[in-house]
């Protein structure tokens, strides 16, 4: 499998390094433990002759030539972690050249993979239009508003489609690399996972910080503050809209546009976050914690935690020790 890693100025150092390290480990383990030749021919290329990482390190890159015919192209994230940094970065000449090159590779049959903020380049190229995708959860509101044709689900860590695969935030680069290795050999992927002490995570949901997402929109910020003050009372859409001096329809629309979910779903996110905090530090039993977040019994909270986080109360307590 011929893999091209497309390096851009200001990229996320860890994203590039963990991708290359995982693929190198796969080749080494395939040779030493599985008696095979390396599975992956990896090249790091750039649209510029000189590329520097976000931490200022020079990245040796090869030029993109007409005879370069990758099976897969991997786009590591840019290190622009806020809308104020990312939006100007997307207008850079080298980024626009990279977007055009992705379109060309896609037309030639290459599959495209990106993690974290790298997914924005795929969306800029139009490769995700009318397709499911994920991205870094922290910039999901910006992604959703900028690319309305993409069916975004930032709760997922990996979303494969026929054009390639998108992965979630930051260390999602490692999840992506393990996924690619698994497409070549599940046995080899298991070895690499053990070697690197890493497993593919199925979801980003347990890592999302609701307060961070609320900052993308003034009305959502107000709703978040109201919701935190009313967790014990239960949710009322009419009451929330009235307290914010807006209509229920407007509140529902803004939540969907910014967060990709209903006001009730976001309210439940806050319940989950608060319950996790109490499981960690309060010493309360599950019934008392349920009352703190507006449920009459612990069974309902147990169900919500398992639905949202994929783990039960006992597992969550163990994880937090």
ZIGIVEN-V640126 format. One record per residue. N is the residue number from 1. PHI is phi as a letter, one per 40 degrees, with the letter a starting at -180 (999 if undefined). NEAR is the number of other ideal C-beta (glycine too) atoms within 10 Angstrom. Layout:
n->{N | N}
phi->{PHI | PHI}
near->{NEAR | NEAR}
This chain:
n->{1 | 2 | 3 | 4 | 5 | 6 | 7 | 8 | 9 | 10 | 11 | 12 | 13 | 14 | 15 | 16 | 17 | 18 | 19 | 20 | 21 | 22 | 23 | 24 | 25 | 26 | 27 | 28 | 29 | 30 | 31 | 32 | 33 | 34 | 35 | 36 | 37 | 38 | 39 | 40 | 41 | 42 | 43 | 44 | 45 | 46 | 47 | 48 | 49 | 50 | 51 | 52 | 53 | 54 | 55 | 56 | 57 | 58 | 59 | 60 | 61 | 62 | 63 | 64 | 65 | 66 | 67 | 68 | 69 | 70 | 71 | 72 | 73 | 74 | 75 | 76 | 77 | 78 | 79 | 80 | 81 | 82 | 83 | 84 | 85 | 86 | 87 | 88 | 89 | 90 | 91 | 92 | 93 | 94 | 95 | 96 | 97 | 98 | 99 | 100 | 101 | 102 | 103 | 104 | 105 | 106 | 107 | 108 | 109 | 110 | 111 | 112 | 113 | 114 | 115 | 116 | 117 | 118 | 119 | 120 | 121 | 122 | 123 | 124 | 125 | 126 | 127 | 128 | 129 | 130 | 131 | 132 | 133 | 134 | 135 | 136 | 137 | 138 | 139 | 140 | 141 | 142 | 143 | 144 | 145 | 146 | 147 | 148 | 149 | 150 | 151 | 152 | 153 | 154 | 155 | 156 | 157 | 158 | 159 | 160 | 161 | 162 | 163 | 164 | 165 | 166 | 167 | 168 | 169 | 170 | 171 | 172 | 173 | 174 | 175 | 176 | 177 | 178 | 179 | 180 | 181 | 182 | 183 | 184 | 185 | 186 | 187 | 188 | 189 | 190 | 191 | 192 | 193 | 194 | 195 | 196 | 197 | 198 | 199 | 200 | 201 | 202 | 203 | 204 | 205 | 206 | 207 | 208 | 209 | 210 | 211 | 212 | 213 | 214 | 215 | 216 | 217 | 218 | 219 | 220 | 221 | 222 | 223 | 224 | 225 | 226 | 227 | 228 | 229 | 230 | 231 | 232 | 233 | 234 | 235 | 236 | 237 | 238 | 239 | 240 | 241 | 242 | 243 | 244 | 245 | 246 | 247 | 248 | 249 | 250 | 251 | 252 | 253 | 254 | 255 | 256 | 257 | 258 | 259 | 260 | 261 | 262 | 263 | 264 | 265 | 266 | 267 | 268 | 269 | 270 | 271 | 272 | 273 | 274 | 275 | 276 | 277 | 278 | 279 | 280 | 281 | 282 | 283 | 284 | 285 | 286 | 287 | 288 | 289 | 290 | 291 | 292 | 293 | 294 | 295 | 296 | 297 | 298 | 299 | 300 | 301 | 302 | 303 | 304 | 305 | 306 | 307 | 308 | 309 | 310 | 311 | 312 | 313 | 314 | 315 | 316 | 317 | 318 | 319 | 320 | 321}
phi->{999 | c | b | b | b | c | c | b | d | g | c | c | d | c | d | c | c | c | c | c | c | c | c | c | c | c | c | c | c | c | c | c | b | b | g | b | c | d | c | b | c | b | b | b | b | a | c | b | c | b | b | b | c | c | c | g | c | c | b | c | b | c | c | c | b | d | c | c | b | c | c | b | b | b | b | c | c | c | c | c | c | b | d | c | c | c | d | c | c | c | c | c | c | c | c | c | c | c | c | c | c | c | c | c | c | c | c | c | h | c | c | b | b | a | b | f | c | d | c | c | c | c | c | c | c | g | c | b | d | g | b | c | a | b | a | c | c | c | b | d | d | c | d | c | c | c | b | c | c | c | c | c | b | c | c | c | c | b | b | c | a | c | c | i | a | b | b | c | c | f | c | d | d | c | d | c | c | c | c | c | c | c | c | c | a | d | c | c | c | c | c | c | d | c | c | c | f | a | b | c | c | c | a | c | d | c | b | c | b | d | c | c | c | c | c | c | a | d | c | c | d | c | c | c | c | c | c | c | c | b | d | c | c | g | b | b | c | c | c | c | c | c | c | c | f | b | c | c | c | c | c | c | c | c | c | c | c | c | b | g | a | c | d | c | c | c | d | c | d | c | c | c | d | c | c | c | c | c | c | c | b | c | g | c | c | c | c | c | c | d | c | c | b | g | b | c | a | c | c | c | c | d | c | c | c | c | c | c | b | g | a | c | c | c | c | c | c | c | c | c | c}
near->{15 | 14 | 23 | 24 | 24 | 26 | 23 | 28 | 19 | 20 | 26 | 23 | 17 | 20 | 31 | 23 | 14 | 23 | 24 | 18 | 16 | 24 | 23 | 14 | 18 | 28 | 19 | 14 | 22 | 22 | 13 | 10 | 12 | 14 | 7 | 13 | 8 | 15 | 19 | 20 | 13 | 19 | 14 | 19 | 19 | 22 | 21 | 15 | 8 | 10 | 22 | 15 | 21 | 19 | 11 | 8 | 11 | 9 | 17 | 9 | 19 | 13 | 10 | 17 | 8 | 5 | 4 | 17 | 12 | 22 | 13 | 20 | 23 | 30 | 31 | 30 | 31 | 24 | 21 | 22 | 18 | 10 | 14 | 8 | 13 | 19 | 13 | 11 | 18 | 17 | 8 | 15 | 9 | 15 | 21 | 14 | 15 | 23 | 21 | 13 | 19 | 23 | 16 | 12 | 22 | 18 | 8 | 10 | 9 | 21 | 20 | 26 | 28 | 30 | 32 | 30 | 28 | 27 | 32 | 28 | 25 | 29 | 23 | 19 | 20 | 15 | 23 | 27 | 14 | 8 | 17 | 14 | 26 | 27 | 34 | 23 | 24 | 24 | 24 | 25 | 23 | 18 | 25 | 19 | 13 | 16 | 20 | 11 | 11 | 23 | 15 | 23 | 17 | 27 | 20 | 20 | 24 | 21 | 21 | 14 | 15 | 6 | 16 | 25 | 24 | 33 | 36 | 30 | 25 | 21 | 18 | 29 | 29 | 24 | 24 | 30 | 30 | 23 | 18 | 25 | 28 | 17 | 13 | 14 | 17 | 10 | 14 | 22 | 21 | 14 | 20 | 26 | 18 | 11 | 14 | 16 | 6 | 16 | 12 | 18 | 20 | 13 | 18 | 25 | 20 | 16 | 15 | 21 | 12 | 18 | 13 | 13 | 24 | 23 | 13 | 19 | 18 | 10 | 17 | 24 | 14 | 17 | 26 | 21 | 14 | 15 | 23 | 15 | 10 | 17 | 18 | 12 | 9 | 13 | 18 | 15 | 15 | 10 | 14 | 20 | 19 | 13 | 16 | 17 | 8 | 16 | 12 | 15 | 10 | 12 | 22 | 15 | 13 | 18 | 21 | 14 | 15 | 21 | 24 | 19 | 15 | 14 | 22 | 15 | 14 | 22 | 26 | 19 | 21 | 21 | 25 | 20 | 18 | 18 | 27 | 19 | 14 | 17 | 19 | 13 | 9 | 12 | 8 | 14 | 10 | 20 | 13 | 12 | 22 | 22 | 15 | 17 | 22 | 19 | 22 | 11 | 11 | 16 | 12 | 13 | 24 | 17 | 12 | 17 | 22 | 14 | 11 | 21 | 17 | 13 | 14 | 13 | 17 | 10 | 13 | 17 | 14 | 10 | 13 | 11 | 5}
